[in-house]
Structure formats: C-alpha cells, structure tokens
Amino acid sequence: MPIELRQSWPAPSAPKPIVLIGAGGIVRDAHLPAYAKAGLTVSGVVDPNMDNARAVAADFGIANVHDDLAAAVAANGTDAVYDLATPPDVITDILPHLPDGAAALIQKPMGADQDQARRIRAICRDKKLKAAINFQLRFSPMMMAVADALRRGLVGELLEIEVHLNIFTPWHLFPFLAPMPRVEIAVHSIHYLDLIRALAGNPKGVFVRSMRDPRAAELAQTRTSAVLDYGDDLRCLMTINHNHQCGRKFQSAWFRFEGTRGALMVKLGVLYDYPNGEPDELWLCADGGEWERIELEGAWFVDAFMGTMRNVQRFDAGEDEALYTDIEDAYQTMALVEACFASMQKPAEPLRLD
C-alpha cells in the first residue's frame, strides 16, 4: 500500500482578496499562477512602473491598478492581504505604509542582510502586522512530505542532511544580481538554509566558503561549500555549483535525508534546464527495503506559493495557530545567512608541515 504523506497546506475557508505590491517576473511566474490554482482572488496591483502594473492586470484579470501604495491602502485597509513581491532593499520603505494589524506576505529574503532584517522585524512588531516571509520551499509538496516522514519517524533518528547541486544556472536571466556583493547564499541557498532550520533547528555554528567562477565572472559568488554544526550525531553539509556546462548527464540537484532506519532522496526538478525544469521527485527507503517513489501532488513551482499565502490567510482568520515563516522565525534564517558570510571572512587553519 502506498505511503501517504502530507503534501499541501489547507485552504482558508473565507479568504480575503490579495493586493500585489510589485508586478515583476516572480509575480507572473509564480504568485499569480499559484493563486489562480488555489482559487484566491487578486483584487489589485501597484508598481512604480505603471506599464508593468497595467500589463499584469490585463494578462491576469486583476480589476484594480492603483496609482500608488497610498491609494492601494486607502481602497483596502485591513480587508485585504498585502503581497510584497519586491526587491529586499525596499521592504523597509513599504511596510510603514501598511495599515496597522494588516496581514502581509513578504518576498524573501527578509532584507538584504541581517541589519535590514532587524529593521523589518521592528516595523512589523510596532505595527502588529501579521507578517510572514515567503520562504516557500518549506511549503513545496516534496518538502512537506519530507517533514511529515521525519515527524513520523519513517527513517528513524536523523543523522545526515546533504544538499548537492551541480547544475547550469542561466545567470543572464537575472541581470539585477550582477552588482550585488552577496549572491549565491543570499539569493539561492538561503532556501536550503531555511528548510534545514525548519527540519533540524538552528545549528551551533557554520563553516562556509562561497566564491565566484570565471564562467560567471560578473557575479560575486556562484559556488558554495558549507558545513552546519549540529553536534556529534547530525552531519549537515551543502555543496553547490551553478556553472556545470557539460550537459545534463551528470547534473544533479538533490537533498538527502538519512537516518538510523532509512533515507529520503529529493530531486529539485525546477533547477534542471531552468526555467523549464523537470518533475520533482521524492524517494523513500525504509528499514533496509527497496526504494519507493512517493507520488507528488505538485511541484515546488508553483504549488509552494499556494501554501505560504494560505497560511497567512488562515492565520489572519484565526484558522491557523501560527505563521510557519513569520518574521520571528524568518529572522533566525537571516541570522544563519549572516553567520555564513561572517564565516567567509575567517581564515582556515593553515597546514603545519614542520
């Protein structure tokens, strides 16, 4: 009999309309398709580029294009959920203008660094915002299933978490990354660090090296090695290369979770031939038996984006007791990211050959 694992977040019973703040590519590629699939209504959009806002509204049937943020807030108050799909450095400019007590979903990361994250947290606390950060990998069907399997002890005591990427990322699709001093960890591997925290808690410390590659010389970092210290029992590491230009045959993008009684393997399908992608996969080997493929109900893109918004909507309505990626929890992910960059500034122990 196939193993059934939890893979989706329940829908809110009476969802509020959504107001989009931002009309960029992530809105078209993920937010709006996910909300349509979830049956959620987007009632308005605002963007400094009015042409972008009008085009998104026309393409996705959004009724209202607001002239600016003040107009959006005046029209909706706390009767809508605000979806901030913006660059991280403008979040602190937007949050003070939201209504006190409003529900908001904020695009990851939580600011460009921990200092900005601290300011975001302070604003949300002062305004009593019901705010979550869109760390959506946690809500993907594959990772919700992993969390359920670990919670149920299907692989025993967790001993190993490994993230391995050897892929080709088309960096020309993301020209805004070129001037950024922090790239790979801050924009990409932050997903993995957040997920690891969600499953295993905060590590005691980190050792990290993240570096550039001459094949993507315009970017500050595109390769990362990281060891997260969870003590003597749990080994956790990431090895990331975004520049493998030797074809599909030996590309890889997977998580391995191994315990005393078995293991889980997760294929991150969207990363192969990005943005076209391949199907995600989840495999379970329990008690020394055969590997069993767990059928997935959806994919990281776009199904995970349904879960983050559903959680915010349900928390706002009192149907969920907690925000799974609220600002307090997301701030801890930003602290872990900051620790990674701090580790990069520390010299490695030199060899002693005398």
C-alpha positions in Angstrom: 0.0 0.0 0.0 1.5 3.4 -1.0 2.7 5.6 1.9 0.6 8.7 2.2 2.4 11.8 3.4 1.1 15.4 3.9 1.9 17.5 0.9 -0.3 20.6 1.0 -1.5 23.4 3.3 -5.2 23.5 3.9 -7.2 26.3 2.1 -8.7 29.2 4.1 -12.5 29.0 4.5 -13.1 32.6 3.6 -10.0 34.1 2.0 -9.5 37.9 1.7 -8.6 39.4 -1.6 -4.9 39.9 -2.3 -3.3 43.2 -3.2 0.0 42.8 -5.1 2.8 45.2 -4.4 5.1 44.7 -7.3 4.5 43.4 -10.8 7.8 41.8 -11.8 8.7 38.4 -13.2 8.2 36.4 -10.0 4.6 37.6 -9.9 3.9 36.3 -13.4 5.9 33.1 -13.0 4.8 32.0 -9.5 2.5 34.2 -7.4 -0.4 34.7 -9.9 -0.4 31.2 -11.3 -0.4 29.8 -7.8 -3.2 32.0 -6.5 -5.3 31.1 -9.6 -4.7 27.4 -8.9 -5.6 27.9 -5.2 -8.8 29.8 -6.1 -7.6 33.0 -4.4 -8.7 36.4 -5.8 -6.1 39.1 -6.6 -8.1 42.4 -6.5 -5.4 45.0 -7.1 -1.8 45.6 -8.1 0.5 48.5 -7.6 4.0 49.1 -9.0 6.2 52.1 -9.6 6.2 51.1 -13.3 2.6 51.7 -14.2 3.1 50.0 -17.6 4.1 46.8 -15.8 1.2 47.0 -13.4 -1.3 47.5 -16.2 0.1 44.7 -18.3 -0.1 42.3 -15.3 -3.6 43.4 -14.6 -4.7 42.9 -18.2 -3.0 39.5 -18.5 -4.3 38.1 -15.3 -7.7 39.8 -15.0 -6.9 42.0 -12.0 -9.7 44.5 -11.5 -7.7 47.5 -10.0 -4.4 49.1 -10.9 -3.7 51.5 -8.1 -1.8 54.8 -8.7 0.5 54.2 -5.7 0.7 52.4 -2.4 -1.3 55.0 -0.5 -4.2 54.5 -3.0 -4.0 50.8 -2.6 -4.1 51.0 1.2 -6.9 53.6 1.2 -9.0 51.3 -1.0 -8.4 48.1 1.0 -7.4 48.9 4.6 -7.1 45.6 6.5 -9.8 43.9 4.3 -7.0 42.6 2.0 -3.8 40.6 2.3 -0.8 42.6 1.0 1.7 40.5 -1.1 5.0 42.3 -1.3 6.8 40.9 -4.4 9.6 43.5 -4.3 13.4 43.6 -4.1 14.6 43.2 -0.5 16.1 46.7 -0.2 12.7 48.4 -0.5 10.8 46.4 2.1 11.5 48.8 4.9 10.1 51.6 2.7 6.8 49.8 2.1 5.9 48.3 5.5 5.4 51.6 7.4 2.6 52.5 5.0 0.6 49.3 5.5 -2.4 49.5 7.9 -1.7 48.6 11.5 -2.6 45.0 12.1 -2.7 44.1 8.4 -1.8 40.7 7.0 1.2 40.6 4.7 3.3 38.1 2.8 6.8 39.5 2.2 9.1 38.1 -0.6 12.3 36.5 0.6 14.9 37.3 1.6 14.0 39.3 4.7 16.0 42.3 3.6 19.5 42.3 2.0 21.2 41.5 5.3 20.6 40.9 9.0 20.6 44.7 9.8 17.7 45.2 7.3 16.0 42.1 8.7 16.2 43.6 12.2 14.6 46.8 10.9 11.9 44.8 9.1 11.2 42.9 12.3 11.0 46.1 14.4 8.5 47.7 11.9 6.3 44.5 11.9 6.3 44.4 15.7 5.5 48.1 16.1 2.6 47.9 13.6 1.4 44.5 14.8 1.5 43.2 11.3 0.6 39.6 10.7 3.6 39.2 8.5 5.4 36.1 7.1 8.4 35.8 4.7 7.9 33.8 1.5 10.3 31.0 2.3 8.2 28.8 0.1 10.5 25.7 -0.2 9.1 24.6 3.1 5.6 24.6 1.6 6.5 22.6 -1.5 4.8 19.2 -1.8 8.1 17.3 -1.7 9.4 19.1 1.4 6.1 19.0 3.3 6.2 15.2 2.6 9.7 15.0 4.0 8.7 16.9 7.1 5.8 14.5 7.6 8.1 11.5 7.1 10.6 12.8 9.6 7.9 13.7 12.1 6.5 10.2 11.9 10.0 8.6 12.3 9.9 6.7 9.0 13.7 6.9 8.7 14.5 6.8 12.4 16.7 9.3 14.1 18.0 11.8 11.6 21.8 11.5 11.1 22.5 13.2 7.7 21.3 16.2 5.7 23.1 16.8 2.5 22.4 19.3 -0.3 24.2 18.6 -3.6 23.8 20.9 -6.7 25.9 20.5 -9.9 23.8 22.4 -12.4 23.9 25.1 -15.0 22.1 28.2 -14.0 21.4 30.7 -16.8 22.5 33.8 -14.9 21.7 36.1 -17.9 18.1 35.8 -16.8 18.9 37.7 -13.5 20.9 40.8 -14.5 19.9 42.5 -11.3 22.3 40.2 -9.4 25.4 41.5 -11.1 26.1 44.5 -8.8 25.2 42.6 -5.6 28.1 41.8 -3.2 26.1 38.8 -1.9 24.6 36.4 -4.4 24.7 32.6 -4.1 23.8 32.2 -0.4 21.7 35.3 -0.1 19.5 34.6 -3.1 19.6 30.9 -3.7 21.0 28.7 -0.9 19.0 30.7 1.6 16.1 28.4 0.6 18.1 25.4 1.7 19.4 27.0 4.9 15.8 28.0 5.8 14.5 24.5 5.1 17.3 22.8 7.1 16.4 25.1 10.1 12.7 24.2 9.8 13.6 20.5 10.0 16.5 20.4 12.3 16.5 23.7 14.2 19.3 26.2 14.4 22.9 24.8 14.1 25.6 25.6 16.7 27.8 27.2 14.1 28.8 27.2 10.4 31.9 26.9 8.3 31.4 28.3 4.8 33.2 29.3 1.6 31.3 30.9 -1.2 33.2 32.0 -4.3 33.0 33.4 -7.9 33.6 31.4 -11.0 35.3 32.7 -14.2 32.4 31.2 -16.2 30.1 33.7 -14.4 32.7 36.3 -13.7 30.2 39.2 -13.4 28.7 37.6 -10.2 30.2 37.8 -6.7 29.6 34.1 -5.9 28.1 31.1 -7.7 29.7 28.2 -5.8 29.3 27.4 -2.2 30.6 24.8 0.3 29.0 24.8 3.8 29.1 22.7 6.9 26.5 23.3 9.6 27.5 22.1 13.1 24.7 20.1 14.8 27.0 18.3 17.2 28.2 14.8 17.2 25.1 13.0 15.7 23.7 15.0 12.8 26.1 15.8 9.9 24.8 18.6 7.6 26.5 20.0 4.5 25.9 21.8 1.3 27.9 21.6 -1.9 26.7 24.0 -4.6 27.9 24.6 -8.2 25.8 26.6 -10.6 28.3 26.5 -13.5 28.4 22.9 -14.8 28.4 23.4 -18.5 29.0 19.8 -19.6 25.4 18.8 -20.4 22.6 17.1 -18.5 24.2 13.6 -17.9 26.0 14.4 -14.7 24.0 17.3 -13.5 22.4 16.9 -10.1 20.2 18.8 -7.7 19.0 16.8 -4.7 18.6 16.6 -0.9 19.5 13.5 1.0 18.0 12.9 4.5 19.4 9.8 6.1 18.5 8.3 9.5 19.1 5.2 11.6 16.3 3.3 9.8 16.3 4.6 6.2 16.7 7.6 3.9 14.8 10.1 1.8 16.1 11.5 -1.6 14.6 14.6 -3.1 15.1 15.8 -6.6 14.8 19.6 -7.1 13.4 19.3 -10.6 13.0 23.0 -11.3 16.7 23.5 -11.3 17.4 21.3 -14.3 17.1 23.2 -17.6 15.9 26.3 -15.7 13.3 27.8 -16.1 11.8 24.8 -18.0 12.6 22.3 -15.3 11.8 18.7 -14.8 9.4 17.0 -12.4 10.3 17.0 -8.7 10.9 13.5 -7.2 10.7 12.0 -3.7 12.1 8.6 -2.8 11.9 6.7 0.4 14.0 3.7 1.6 12.8 2.4 5.0 14.1 -0.5 7.1 16.6 -1.7 4.5 13.9 -2.3 1.9 13.6 -1.2 -1.7 13.5 2.4 -2.7 9.9 3.5 -3.1 8.9 6.6 -5.2 6.4 8.8 -3.4 3.9 10.3 -5.9 3.9 14.1 -5.5 0.7 16.2 -5.7 2.5 19.1 -7.3 5.8 20.9 -7.7 8.0 23.5 -5.9 7.0 26.0 -8.6 4.2 26.9 -8.4 2.4 24.9 -5.7 4.6 26.0 -2.8 3.4 29.6 -3.4 -0.1 28.5 -2.6 0.9 27.2 0.8 2.6 30.4 2.0 -0.4 32.6 1.1 -2.9 30.0 2.5 -1.0 30.0 5.9 -1.1 33.8 6.1 -4.8 33.9 5.2 -5.7 31.2 7.7 -3.7 32.8 10.5 -5.3 36.2 9.8 -8.7 34.5 10.1 -7.8 32.5 13.2 -7.8 29.2 11.5 -4.1 28.5 11.9 -2.5 28.9 15.3 0.9 30.1 13.9 2.6 31.6 10.9 5.0 28.9 9.8 7.5 31.5 8.3 6.6 34.5 10.5 9.1 37.4 10.9 10.5 36.0 14.2 11.3 32.6 12.6 12.5 34.1 9.3 14.8 36.5 11.2 16.6 33.4 12.5 17.2 32.3 8.9 18.7 35.7 8.2 20.9 35.3 11.3 22.1 32.0 9.8 22.8 33.6 6.5 24.8 36.3 8.2 26.8 33.7 10.1 27.7 32.1 6.7 29.1 35.4 5.4 30.9 36.0 8.6 32.5 32.6 8.4 33.8 33.5 4.9 35.9 36.3 6.5 37.7 33.9 8.9 40.9 32.2 7.7 41.1 28.4 7.5 43.6 26.7 9.8 46.9 26.5 7.9 48.8 23.3 7.3 51.8 22.7 9.6 54.5 20.9 7.7 57.4 21.3 10.0 
